[in-house]
Amino acid sequence: MVDSWLQAGLLDIAPVSLEANALFWKWLSHLHTICSQRNLGYRAVAAGLAMSLLAEVASTAEAASGQKKEALPELVRGARSLLLEGMEVRQVASQMGVSYPTLYRHFKQATGLTPKDYASQVRRARAEDLLASTDLSVKEIAARLGYSSASHFSLEFKENHGKAPSHWRQFPVR
């Protein structure tokens, strides 16, 4: 994700002071707490918070340099939150009051990822967390994540991780 931001030029910023940025420190503290507790689904939440932190750094740098570019527009922040909650991409567009092409364009421009790619990353992180931290069967995990079948989940997981979910559970590679 950070690579996408670098390629899109969103993190091409000069060093800035964040000492007085209360929002940055609040999110950093929250990120630390989330990562320390390692509750179910923490990786997806941590990824979202990390993006928020980067956006705040970029925004602070832009403000300091007088640039007007907004790192993550409200539409993208709202869409990202809904995607983290597991909402389908087309439902997110509807919830945000925009067409899917409009959401796609703004999301891709701001993050370097399509909404669908972002949702897939979140879903993969949740799958890893469920496999690593629960005794749920592959079928139960597939159902929780909204897959049409356990075989569809297993196939997609194997394509992304090189191992079937049950094998990955025994020998996780992160």
N, C-alpha and C positions, 0 to 999 in steps of 0.2 A: 504494500500500500504506500509506504513512504517512497519507494522507488517510483511509483506512478506520480506522486506529488512532485518529486524532483524532476522527472521528465517533463511534467506540465509547467515547470517553472514556479510552482507555488511555494517552494521553500528556498528560493534563491534570494536570501535575505542577509542583511548585515547583522552582526551581533547586537543585541538590544538588552537593556536592563529590565528584568521582570520583577524586581524587588517590590514595587508598589502595585503590582497587578494581582489583586485579591482573587479574581476568578481563576487565574492560572494556578495559584497556590491551593485553592479549594479543590480544583480538579486533580492536581497532583497528589494531594492528601487522599482524596477519594480513590484514585488509581492505586496508591500504595495499600490502602485498606483492602480493596477488592483482590489484589494480587496476594496479599498476605493471608487472607481468609480462604482463598481458593474454593469458594462455594460453587455449586453446580452452575455451569455456564459462564464462569468468570472470565474466560479468555475472550469471548465475544464482547462482553461489557468492557473489558480492559482495552480491547482494540478500538472500540468507539471512543473511550475516554482519551486514549493516546492520540487519536485523530483530532479530538477537541483541543487537546493541549497544543498540538502542532498548529492548528488553526489560530489559536490565541497568540502563539509566538509570531506567526506570520502577520496577523492583524496588528499586533503591537509594533512590529517592525515597519509595517506599511504606514501606520499612523505617525511613527517617528520620522519617517522619510517623506511624509506628505503625500504618499500615493493614495489613490482612492479605491483601489481594487479590494473587494471584500473576499477573504479567503474561503469562507463557507457561508453562502447566503442562507437566509432563514428557511427557504424552501428545501435546501439540501440538508440542513441540520434537522428539520422536522422529518423529512423522508428517511434520513439515516436512523433516527430514533424509532420510527415505525418499523423499519426493516429489522432493527435489532430485536424488536418485540416479536418478530416472526410473521408480520403481515406480508401478504403477497404483493409483488411490485405494482401490478395494475390497480390493486385496492389502495395502495399508498398514493398513487397519482390521484385517484378519485377523492381520497380523504384530504389531500392537500389542495384540491380544487383546481387541478391542472390536467392537461391531457398527458398521456404517456410520453409522446414525443417531446413535450416541453420538459417534463421531469427528466427524461433521458438526457437531453441536451445540457441542462443545467447541472445535473449530477456528474456527468462525464467531464464537463468543463471544470468543475470545482474539485473533483477528487481524482480524475484520471481513470476512474472505473465506471462501468455502466451500473445502474441500480441492480440489475440481475446478477452481475459479477460480485458486487458487494454482498448481496443477499446470499449468494452461494458460499462466499468466504465465511459469513456468519454461521450458516448452516453446517459447514465442515467443522468449524471450531466447536459448535455445540455437539456434533457427533463425536468428536474426539473427547470432549469433556464427559459425555455420557458413557462412552466406552471405558474411559480411564477411571471414573469415579463412582460408577454404579454397577450393580449386577444385573441390570436390565438385559433382556435378550435382544438380539439384533432386530427381531421382529418388533419388539416393543419400542426400541429406539427409532426405527423407521417410522412407526406410527406417530410417535411424539413429534418427529421432525416434519411430518406431513408428506412423507413419501407414499406413493400409491401401493407399493409392496416392499417387502423385505428384500426381494431379489433386485428390484430397481435400486434401492439404497446400497446394497452390497456391491452391485456393479459400478455405481458411481463412486463409491468409497474406494474401491480397488483401482479405478482409473486415476484417482487423485493421490492415493497413498502407496500404490504398488502392492498392497496387501489387502486381503479380505478383512472385514471388520473384526471377526473373531480371532484371526491371526494377529492383527494389529493390537488387539486388546492384550494378548499375551506378551508381545514384544513391541511396545509403542515406540515410535520414532517421532520426535517432535522437533 
